[in-house]
Amino acid sequence: MNNSWSRHSNEVLARLQDLVSIESVNPGLPGGQRGEVEVANYIEKFFTDLDITCQRQPVYPGRDNVIATLPGKRSDRTLLFECHMDTASAEMMNIPPFDPHIRKGNLYGRGSCDTKAGGAAMMMAMKDLKIAGIKPNSTIQYAGVVDEENGFGGALALANESSVTAVVVAEPTDLSVVRSHKGLARFRIRAQGVAAHSSKPYLGVNAILQMTKIIKAIKEQILPTYHDQDHPLVGSPTLNIGLISGGTQINFVPDQCVIEIDRRTIPGEKPSDAILPFQQLIEQMTNEDREFEATVEAIMLDNAMETKEHEEIVQISHRACQNILGQSTITGVPYGTDASKFTIRGIPSIVLGPGSIDQAHSAVEWVECQQVIQAVDIYRQIMLNF
């Protein structure tokens, strides 16, 4: 671990500093090499030192979920606290990403907010129960999972084998109780042209020009339909064309042009259904122009999440936040999390954690120390009362 920073006297913050100092950038992202293995080792040692049963769940070669279990009075009820161990890329940061300095009440570094703060708080809440000799009503599990930042592989593997009663997922929510969030459909549209020399462009079909027609049609025919759909907690669907590429060199008529689209879905929408209007648009344009050719290809589909407000996990979490913070908000967010992997299987889930999503993935990532300490108390109350 890097010694250029001073370890805090408060164990909650010191544990968070330890975790942030361990590079765990997702291997599928720029700069990701080691993945989550060292964080997994740290978490496993933390729990085994407390004599809390800990096991590994293989997900990818050399990349395991880590699951710790604290038995409760009832073995038929299990409350899972879940947090991802990987982080976003650190290549664009303008502070040392793995030196977890604390300045003016904030702890800095990649993963400090997203989501090692929530993970550390969950671990410390379980430690408090163990040290105090308190046996909770329900069995409590903690799971540190892999691959949230690049495909949700860890959460999918965990949910597929899980029979838990409810789930609390750590993401930066500013300690609000999130019971609903958006899903996504990521896909690419490829316009096919015919290559030719630029001195005789009429011998070819310019794929870039064909793509401009597609983009114009998306803006005029598909985007306006989103205003008619609205969810009380997460709002309307959104769409972003985030990537475009095409052509080989300036004096060639380009024979291909590709765009990649991120379409955010709302609860009640199937991600696959969100792609259908684009497929129908391409079919329409193909029928209208014999030179037009394009295809639609899915990249990633992820479900939206919604848990009813009356569910036990929502209400107990709401009361815990009220007790610790003096107020509580039950809300929804526009981003996606691991929670949807559980709700799609009928397991009531919420998202609740310290930090703001505005700091996640940022060039200067940080989390407010006081929120991390408060999160321990909130999680502990949830563990005791569920």
NORCORUR-V245556 format. One record per helix or strand. SS is the DSSP state (H for helix, E for strand). FROM is the first residue (numbers start at 0). TO is the last residue. If there is no record, write none. Layout:
<<SS | FROM | TO> <SS | FROM | TO>>
This chain:
<<H | 10 | 20> <E | 24 | 24> <H | 36 | 48> <E | 52 | 59> <E | 62 | 69> <E | 73 | 83> <E | 86 | 86> <E | 101 | 102> <E | 105 | 107> <H | 111 | 131> <E | 137 | 144> <H | 147 | 149> <H | 152 | 159> <E | 165 | 168> <E | 176 | 180> <E | 182 | 191> <E | 193 | 193> <E | 195 | 196> <H | 197 | 202> <E | 204 | 204> <H | 206 | 227> <E | 230 | 230> <E | 234 | 234> <E | 237 | 245> <E | 251 | 252> <E | 255 | 264> <H | 270 | 287> <E | 293 | 301> <E | 304 | 305> <H | 311 | 324> <E | 329 | 332> <H | 339 | 342> <E | 347 | 350> <E | 365 | 367> <H | 368 | 384>>
